[in-house]
Amino acid sequence: MYAQRTTSSQINFMASEKFVSFTESVDSTNYNVQVDDNGRKYIPAGTVYPTNDAKAIGVTIDDVYVDHNPALVGVIREGWLLKDKLPVAPTSEAMAAMPSIHFMDADNDEATNTTSTTSTTSTTSTSAGK
């Protein structure tokens, strides 16, 4: 039996060690299919799944080869990710569609994906004079 040794490298886009992922099926029709040096089709880790728009449900955790369709891949549904390290930056619609995924930039500042609202409360105090 002949085995060819290959190596791969992935950029770490995780901002914390805790996350929740679920298995999903992906094939070569995905928008982010790329071709490696050996001509094999793959979807890189950090791809917004299934599309980079309002239909997004998560981010792939590993590279997955899709030469032999379909393939299973872990999709992060909850956690903290470094937005600048993803292979394709998530759109604002995709970020809003994934409220359980929090994005940070490379400086560890939380990336804003929705408009923030502030509320003010007023307090009144009364004093009884004696």
C-alpha positions as CSV (number, residue, x, y, z in Angstrom):
1,M,0.0,0.0,0.0
2,Y,1.3,3.4,-0.9
3,A,0.6,6.4,1.3
4,Q,1.6,10.0,0.5
5,R,2.4,12.2,3.4
6,T,1.0,15.7,3.1
7,T,1.0,18.6,5.5
8,S,-1.4,21.4,5.9
9,S,-1.5,24.6,7.9
10,Q,-4.5,26.5,9.2
11,I,-4.5,30.0,10.6
12,N,-5.9,30.1,14.1
13,F,-9.1,32.2,14.0
14,M,-10.4,31.2,17.4
15,A,-10.5,33.9,20.0
16,S,-11.2,31.5,22.9
17,E,-11.0,27.8,23.5
18,K,-14.7,27.3,24.2
19,F,-17.1,27.0,21.3
20,V,-20.1,24.9,20.2
21,S,-20.2,23.2,16.8
22,F,-22.5,20.9,14.9
23,T,-21.8,18.6,11.9
24,E,-23.1,19.8,8.5
25,S,-22.8,18.5,5.0
26,V,-21.0,20.5,2.3
27,D,-20.1,19.9,-1.3
28,S,-18.2,21.4,-4.2
29,T,-21.0,23.9,-5.0
30,N,-20.1,26.0,-1.9
31,Y,-19.2,29.6,-2.7
32,N,-15.7,29.3,-1.2
33,V,-14.3,26.2,-2.9
34,Q,-10.6,26.5,-3.5
35,V,-8.0,24.3,-5.2
36,D,-4.9,23.2,-3.4
37,D,-1.4,22.6,-4.9
38,N,-2.4,19.0,-5.8
39,G,-5.5,20.0,-7.6
40,R,-7.9,18.9,-4.9
41,K,-11.0,21.0,-4.1
42,Y,-11.5,22.1,-0.5
43,I,-13.3,24.6,1.6
44,P,-11.0,26.3,4.0
45,A,-11.5,26.5,7.8
46,G,-13.2,29.7,8.8
47,T,-15.6,29.8,5.9
48,V,-19.0,31.3,6.7
49,Y,-21.5,28.5,6.2
50,P,-23.6,27.9,4.1
51,T,-23.4,31.4,2.5
52,N,-21.9,34.7,3.5
53,D,-25.2,36.5,3.8
54,A,-28.4,36.6,5.9
55,K,-28.6,32.7,5.6
56,A,-25.4,32.1,7.5
57,I,-25.6,29.8,10.5
58,G,-22.0,29.3,11.4
59,V,-18.3,29.1,10.5
60,T,-16.5,25.9,9.4
61,I,-13.9,24.8,12.0
62,D,-11.6,22.7,9.7
63,D,-10.6,22.5,6.1
64,V,-12.7,19.9,4.3
65,Y,-12.0,18.3,1.0
66,V,-15.0,18.1,-1.3
67,D,-13.6,16.1,-4.3
68,H,-15.9,13.2,-3.3
69,N,-19.2,14.9,-2.6
70,P,-20.6,15.5,0.0
71,A,-18.3,15.8,3.0
72,L,-19.0,16.4,6.6
73,V,-17.6,19.5,8.4
74,G,-17.9,20.9,11.9
75,V,-19.7,24.3,11.9
76,I,-19.2,26.6,14.8
77,R,-22.5,27.9,16.0
78,E,-21.4,29.6,19.2
79,G,-18.1,31.1,20.3
80,W,-15.6,33.9,19.9
81,L,-13.7,34.3,16.6
82,L,-11.1,36.6,15.2
83,K,-12.8,38.2,12.2
84,D,-9.6,39.4,10.6
85,K,-8.1,35.9,10.5
86,L,-11.0,34.3,8.5
87,P,-10.3,33.6,4.9
88,V,-13.3,35.7,3.8
89,A,-14.6,38.4,6.1
90,P,-18.2,37.9,7.1
91,T,-20.7,40.4,5.8
92,S,-22.7,42.5,8.2
93,E,-25.8,40.4,7.2
94,A,-24.0,37.2,8.0
95,M,-22.7,38.5,11.4
96,A,-26.3,39.6,12.3
97,A,-27.6,36.2,11.3
98,M,-25.2,34.5,13.7
99,P,-26.0,36.2,17.1
100,S,-24.3,33.5,19.1
101,I,-20.9,34.0,17.4
102,H,-19.0,37.0,18.6
103,F,-16.4,38.5,16.4
104,M,-13.3,40.3,17.5
105,D,-10.6,42.1,15.5
106,A,-6.9,41.4,15.7
107,D,-6.6,43.9,18.6
108,N,-9.0,41.9,20.7
109,D,-11.7,44.5,20.4
110,E,-15.2,43.3,19.9
111,A,-16.3,43.9,16.3
112,T,-19.5,45.7,15.9
113,N,-22.0,44.0,13.8
114,T,-25.2,45.7,14.7
115,T,-26.2,49.2,15.9
116,S,-26.0,49.6,19.6
117,T,-28.7,51.0,21.6
118,T,-28.3,52.8,24.9
119,S,-30.9,53.4,27.5
120,T,-31.0,55.8,30.3
121,T,-32.7,55.5,33.6
122,S,-33.6,58.3,35.9
123,T,-33.9,58.0,39.6
124,T,-35.7,60.3,41.9
125,S,-35.2,60.5,45.5
126,T,-37.4,62.1,48.1
127,S,-36.4,63.0,51.5
128,A,-38.8,63.6,54.3
129,G,-37.8,66.5,56.5
130,K,-38.2,66.3,60.3
